[in-house]
Amino acid sequence: MFYEVIVLRRNALRLHPREWQAPEFGRISMTVWRPGRTSLNRTARVATLYQPAGVMQRPVMILIEPKITHLPLDGEVWLGSELSSTNEGIREIEQAWLVRPRSKDGQPLPPFDLKRWKEISIASADLRDEPVGKGWTKPGQPRYDESLSSRGLTPVGTEGPALNTSTGAKRSKS
């Protein structure tokens, strides 16, 4: 599959949308780098953007340990790191890509509509749904069934006698 990739950071600093460079186009390949064969001293998943160069493919950009963090309109935001050479040696810096699918022979995609994405994000944040965890108990605290509590009974495994559901008799403490 072919993609357009827009780099969202430079030297680990987030770029303003007007500073975004033109998107790179190519095929993304996910591989695993093993220690000793690269500048990393650990095993890492790596996404590499390859562009066609005649009959060969040339690597254009590399993202180490990519994770999808957002799903804007027609793409994905991948957060990871890249290697950077400094006077002290090689270091990893944080990097983010906006990845959008594209057909191989298709026309370039229209520019990413940041204004529309912000409007959708704000609209979805305004929804006032009940929290998913409402009514959940913390680990280690007994859970009381409201129907048992209303009848004056306590659930099995807590203090006091409880109703044995198979016989209907109260369970004795052991």
DRENZALUM-623322 format. One line per 8 residues: for each residue x, y, z of C-alpha. Coordinates in steps of 0.02 Angstrom, whole numbers, plus 32768, in hexadecimal, padded with zeros to 4 digits. Layout:
N
X,Y,Z; ...
REM end
This chain:
174
8000,8000,8000; 803A,80B0,7FDB; 8034,8143,8052; 8054,81FC,8061; 80B8,8228,80FD; 80C4,82D5,8149; 8149,82EF,81CE; 80FC,8345,8266
819B,8364,82CC; 824A,83A9,82AE; 82D2,8388,832F; 824B,8345,83A5; 81EB,83EB,839E; 8138,83EB,835D; 8125,844B,82BB; 8098,84C7,829E
802B,848F,820B; 806B,851F,819F; 811D,84D9,81BA; 80EF,842B,817B; 8156,83FB,80E3; 810D,83AE,8047; 80D8,82F9,8065; 814B,826A,8033
80FC,81E0,7FCB; 8128,8128,7FCF; 8110,807A,8017; 8120,805A,80D2; 8173,7FBB,810C; 8175,7F7F,81C1; 820E,7F1B,81F5; 826A,7EE9,8294
831A,7F29,82B3; 8388,7EB6,8319; 8413,7EF7,838C; 84C0,7EFA,833F; 8486,7F16,828C; 8455,7FCD,82A6; 847D,8060,8317; 83FA,8026,8393
8430,7FB8,8424; 8387,7F62,842F; 8307,7F08,83C5; 828A,7F83,837B; 81F8,7F89,8302; 821B,8003,8276; 81AC,8054,81F1; 820C,8088,8155
81C4,80F2,80C8; 820A,80B7,8021; 81FD,811A,7F7E; 820D,80CD,7ED2; 82B4,80F4,7E80; 82B3,809E,7DD8; 82A6,7FE4,7DF8; 82E6,7FF8,7EAA
8298,8040,7F48; 82F8,80BF,7FAF; 82D5,80DF,8068; 829E,8193,8086; 8267,8199,813D; 8272,8124,81D2; 8206,8122,826F; 823D,80B4,8300
81B9,8061,8370; 8123,80B4,831A; 8080,80BF,837A; 7FDB,8101,8336; 7FA4,8190,83A6; 7F18,81E8,8345; 7EA3,81BF,82B5; 7E80,8264,825F
7E03,8269,81CE; 7E5D,820A,8144; 7EFD,81CE,8196; 7F5C,819E,8233; 7FDB,81F6,82A1; 806F,8184,82CA; 80DF,81B2,835C; 818D,8167,836D
8242,819A,8366; 82CB,81B2,82E7; 8388,81AD,82F0; 83E6,8251,82E8; 84A2,826D,82DB; 84F0,82EB,8353; 85A1,8317,8386; 858D,82A3,841D
8552,8212,83B0; 84AB,81CD,837A; 840F,81F1,83DF; 8357,81CA,83D0; 82DE,825A,83C1; 8220,8258,83C2; 81CC,825E,8319; 8117,825D,82DA
80D1,8237,822E; 8027,825C,81E4; 800A,81C3,8176; 7F83,81C6,80F0; 7F5D,8137,8076; 7F6C,815A,7FBC; 7F64,80F6,7F1C; 8009,80D9,7EC2
7FDB,8132,7E21; 7F5A,81A8,7E6D; 7F65,8262,7E77; 7FAF,82B0,7F14; 7F33,82BB,7FA2; 7EE6,8364,7FCA; 7F3C,83C0,8058; 7F0D,8381,8104
7E78,83E4,8146; 7EB4,8412,81F5; 7E24,848B,8213; 7DA2,8403,81F2; 7E00,8388,8261; 7E01,8406,82F1; 7D45,8425,82DB; 7D21,836A,82E3
7D93,8355,837B; 7D3F,83E3,83D9; 7C91,83A3,83AD; 7CB8,82F3,83EC; 7D06,8339,848D; 7C65,8398,84B2; 7BFE,82F8,84C0; 7BCF,82DB,8576
7BC4,821E,8581; 7BC3,81C2,8626; 7C71,8183,864F; 7C8D,80CC,8626; 7CCB,80A4,86D5; 7C3A,80F3,8734; 7C05,807B,87BC; 7CA2,8011,87B4
7CF8,7FE9,8857; 7DB0,7FF3,887F; 7E11,7F4F,8887; 7E0A,7F03,8935; 7D63,7F52,8963; 7CCC,7EDE,8972; 7C4A,7EF0,88EA; 7B9A,7EFA,892B
7B0D,7EC5,88BB; 7A83,7F46,88CF; 79FA,7EC3,88C1; 7A45,7E5E,8951; 7A62,7EFA,89B9; 79AD,7F31,89A4; 7973,7E89,89EA; 79E7,7E95,8A81
7A63,7E11,8A40; 7B1D,7E20,8A1C; 7B77,7DCE,898A; 7BD6,7D2A,89A3; 7C89,7D48,89DD; 7C63,7DE2,8A46; 7C3E,7DF2,8B01; 7B9B,7DAB,8B44
7B26,7D21,8B0C; 7AFA,7D15,8A54; 7A72,7CB9,89F7; 7AA4,7C14,89A9; 7A54,7C20,88FE; 7A45,7B63,88E5; 79E6,7B3D,8986; 79A2,7BE6,89BB
79F0,7BD0,8A68; 7A65,7C4A,8ABD; 7B1B,7C19,8AB3; 7B75,7C03,8B56; 7C20,7C50,8B77; 7CB0,7BD5,8B66
REM end
